[in-house]
């Protein structure tokens, strides 16, 4: 018989959500800047900020909850 799990959704603190958004957005923006550097595309601060803000916001919204298993 398969064991069933119930997923419990817990909201993370706002400080943690903001940190996640900043770290993920910065990592993505830096990664895209490095890729552009190797393709000889000039650095654009507007593109960097766009990647940082949009990706960071999306990741903050996507990971605002923590899911844990509740075994029954």
C-alpha positions as CSV (number, residue, x, y, z in Angstrom):
1,X,0.0,0.0,0.0
2,X,1.3,3.5,-0.9
3,X,1.8,5.9,1.9
4,X,-0.1,9.2,1.4
5,X,1.2,12.5,2.4
6,X,-0.6,15.8,3.0
7,X,1.3,18.9,1.9
8,X,1.2,21.7,4.4
9,X,1.6,25.2,3.0
10,X,3.4,27.7,5.3
11,X,3.9,31.3,4.4
12,X,7.5,32.5,4.7
13,X,8.4,35.7,6.4
14,X,8.5,38.8,4.2
15,X,12.2,39.3,4.9
16,X,13.0,35.8,3.6
17,X,10.8,36.4,0.5
18,X,12.7,39.6,-0.3
19,X,16.1,38.0,0.2
20,X,15.1,35.1,-2.2
21,X,14.0,37.6,-4.8
22,X,17.2,39.7,-4.5
23,X,19.5,36.6,-4.6
24,X,17.7,34.9,-7.5
25,X,17.4,38.2,-9.5
26,X,21.0,39.1,-9.0
27,X,22.2,35.6,-10.0
28,X,20.1,35.6,-13.1
29,X,21.1,39.2,-14.1
30,X,24.8,38.4,-13.6
31,X,24.5,35.2,-15.6
32,X,22.9,37.0,-18.5
33,X,25.6,39.7,-18.4
34,X,28.3,37.1,-18.6
35,X,26.5,35.4,-21.5
36,X,26.2,38.7,-23.3
37,X,29.9,39.4,-22.6
38,X,30.9,36.2,-24.4
39,X,28.6,37.0,-27.3
40,X,30.3,40.5,-27.6
41,X,27.0,42.3,-26.7
42,X,27.8,45.6,-24.9
43,X,26.7,45.8,-21.3
44,X,23.5,47.6,-20.7
45,X,22.5,48.7,-17.3
46,X,18.8,48.9,-18.3
47,X,18.9,45.3,-19.5
48,X,20.6,44.3,-16.3
49,X,18.1,46.1,-14.1
50,X,15.2,44.6,-16.1
51,X,16.5,41.1,-15.7
52,X,17.2,41.7,-12.0
53,X,13.8,43.2,-11.2
54,X,11.6,41.0,-13.4
55,X,13.2,37.7,-12.6
56,X,13.7,38.6,-8.9
57,X,10.0,39.5,-8.6
58,X,8.9,36.4,-10.3
59,X,11.0,34.2,-8.1
60,X,9.9,36.0,-4.9
61,X,6.3,35.4,-5.9
62,X,6.9,31.8,-6.9
63,X,8.7,30.9,-3.7
64,X,6.6,32.8,-1.1
65,X,5.4,29.5,0.5
66,X,7.2,26.6,2.0
67,X,5.7,23.2,1.5
68,X,6.3,20.4,4.0
69,X,5.0,16.8,4.1
70,X,2.6,15.8,6.9
71,X,2.7,12.0,7.2
72,X,-0.5,10.3,8.1
